[in-house]
Amino acid sequence: MNRRTLALVVLVALLAVGLAYGFREPAPWVDAEAVRRGHFRVSFEEEGRTRVQDRYELLAPVAGLLSRVRLEPGDRVSRGDPLFTISPSFAAPLDPREHASAAATLERAEAALQAARTQMQAAQARAEFAEHEVKRLRPLAESGHVSAAALERALAESRAAAALLRSAQFAIDVARHERDVARAVLESRGTDPSIEPIVVDSPLDAEVLARMRQSAGPVQMGEPILVLGDPDTLEVIVDVLSPDAVRLHPGMAVELDRWGGDETLPARVRRIEPSAFTKVSALGVEEQRVWVVVDFVGEAERWRPLGDGYRVLARFVLWEGDDVLQAPAAAFFREGDGWAAFVVEDGRARLRRVEIGRRSGLLVEIRGGLQPGERVLLHPDRALRDGDRVRVRGG
C-alpha cells in the first residue's frame, strides 16, 4: 500500500471516528452529593396538645337554684374561696335504700381521702430523698467524682418527685371536697325549702379552666359548673403510631416546637400508655396509636405562655451521635438482598455495594462500602448501568 492510499485510509478512519463521536448520545445530566461525616440524629415528629394534669370538675352537690357564677376562665382562686351558691330545692327524705347508698358514697369518699393522705406521705418521702440526693451529688459532680449525667438524672428525679408531691396534695384537696359533697347530699334530703343556701368553696389553690354555667337558674344534682386546674402541672399528650411507641422509653428526650414561641422547649417522656386505640387517618386508613405523656424540662417561665389544650409539635429523639458517616437516602436502592449506590468516578457511574444503618428522614447512616468525600448519584435512573458516562450538574 502506497503512502497516498494509507493517508486516505487514515483520513476515512478519522472521519468515521469523528462522525461516531459527534452523533453519539450525550451523557445524561445527574445530581450528586458527597458522602460526609457529621452529627446524625434519628427522630420522628407527631402533633400533640397540652393538658393540665391536676384538674377537677366541680358539680352541683344538690338540686336547686344556682346563683350567677361571677368567675371567669383564667381567674385564680385560693382554697376556701366561694365559687358559686345553690339554694337547695325541697327533696323528699331518703328511703332506706337511698339512705344506705348515700351513706356508702360518704364512706367511699372518706376512704379515698385516707388513701390520698397515705399517697401524700409516700410522695413527700420520695421528694425529700430526691432533694437529699441532689445535695449529695452536686459537690461530687463539681469536683469530678461523679458524672454530670448522674447529677442530671438526680435533678430530673427531684423535679419529678416535686411534681408528684404537688399532685398528691391536689388529690387530698379533691378527696376532701368529694367527702364534703357526699356529706351535703346525705344531709340535704328532707330539709325545709327555707334552708340556708349552700356555698361551694374552692377545694384547692387553682385556676378556672372552664365555666359550663354562668347565668342563674335551676340546676340538677351532678350538673357540671366549673373546671379548676393547677397550671403548674401542665403536660403534653401525644398519640404516636404503635410501631413508634415501642421505640420509646421513659426519660427519652423530646423537643417541643411550633408552639408559638421562638425557641424549642426541652421535654422528656414520662409515660407510655399500655393500651393502643384505633384512629382513622385523614386518608381513611385505620391506625393503631398510643398515648405518650411528656413533661416539660427546665424553668416554668419558658413554657408559661402555654395553656390547657394548646397545640405543639413533639419531636422524639431516638438516637444521635457525632462523626457519623452519612449520605442522602435518595442515593440508595435495592440490589439483590442488599443495598447499592452509584459513585461518580472520572465522569462515569460506578455501581457500589453499600451497607447502611440507621435512617433519619432524608439521611442514612453508612456502615460500609463508601468513603468520606465520594460523590453518590441522587435518584439514579433505572436504565443507568455500571460504567455509563454521566455529567454532574454544578461540576
Secondary structure, DSSP 8 states (H G I E B T S, - for coil): --HHHHHHHHHHHHHHHHHHHHHS----EEEEEE-EEEEEEEEEEEEEEEEESSEEEEE-SSSEEE------TT-EE-TT-EEEEEEE-------HHHHHHHHHHHHHHHHHHHHHHHHHHHHHHHHHHHHHHHHHHHHHHHTTSS-HHHHHHHHHHHHHHHHHHHHHHHHHHHHHHHHHHHHHHHHHTT--TTS--EEEE-SSSEEEEEES--S-EEE-TT-EEEEEE-GGGEEEEEEEEHHHHTT--TT-EEEEESSSSSS-EEEEEEEEEEEEEEEE-TTS-EEEEEEEEEEE-S-HHHHTT--TT-EEEEEEEEEEEEEEEEEEGGG-EEETTEEEEEEEETTEEEEEEEEEEEEETTEEEEEES--TT-EEEES--TT--TT-B-EETT-
